[in-house]
Amino acid sequence: MARAVRCDMMGYSSPRQTALMVTQSDTPNDTSAAPKTVTACLIIIGNEILSGRTKDKNLSFVAERMSEWGVRLTEARVIPDIEETIVETVNTCRAQFDYVFTTGGIGPTHDDITAAAVAKAFGVTLHRHPDALAIMQRQHRPEDLNEARLKMADVPEGATLIDNPVSGAPGFQIGNVYVMAGVPMIMQAMLEGLRHDLVGGAPVLSRSVRAFLPEGAVAEGLGVIQDRYPDIDIGSYPFFRKGRFGTSLVLRGTDAAALERAQGEVGDLIRALGETPVEDPDD
């Protein structure tokens, strides 16, 4: 089966994709250029998510994998099963981010409209992909292969398939948009299969320090440290344990040495405020 690739050959590359390819094809001896930050957005599609009936489990998985693969998941959107909304969101995001992932809406029922909406976003028609059809024919007896199931073999013209080792029915990739199932087990398998097709930057590293200090106590000093390390994301997350308020401070970045220094300064800040910092294991 065809695997999804970094940039398709049908002319659907976004301007950000082109910039990424140019950056990575520069001469290897040019070490002065800063590595490009590769960005991604996740579009979670489904009325059932917005109604609260289904709890999304895909966002955290995608975010973790993107960090490991050197891609910054910088935005996530939850939208309904409305064609115009899907079209508008896909077109906005594919122009803004290097990668766009969608989950949900590629099943056999009437409200599974993601494939048709993505085709409309790209200005192409749906077609019954022969490889996807062959997969469906292997998965089902002829008498069970009704039109609803065959619908899952329909993808936009020019799209390549994303393997589904769990239930067979594939996802697809067109341009920088990767369309996957909403069922967590299936989505996770699809995403894992893209590991070597996605081109990322340096892996995002993280360090965590916690202390029994309220956020208000560390806010000013933390802001000073953040100003000194603009390339490191420093977040504070309050907690309540053993009858006491505390704060977990999470530092994320790609420069291990800078991350180590910033973590040391956060520890010094906590000690200066009269508490003992506890360094959590690396995330």
Protein Blocks (a to p, Z undefined) as FASTA:
>chain_A
ZZddfbdceopacfklmmmmmmmmpcfklmkbccdddddddddedfklmnomaccfklmm
mmmmmmmnopacfbdcdddddfklmmmmmmmmmmmpmbdcdeehiafbfklmklmmmmmm
nopacdddfklmmmmmmmpcfklmcfklmmmmpccehiacdddfknopacddehjbccdd
fblklmmmmmmmmmmmpccddddddddddddddfklmmmmmmmmmmmmmmbccdddddde
ehiacdddddddfblklmmmmmmmmmmmmmmnopacdddddZZ
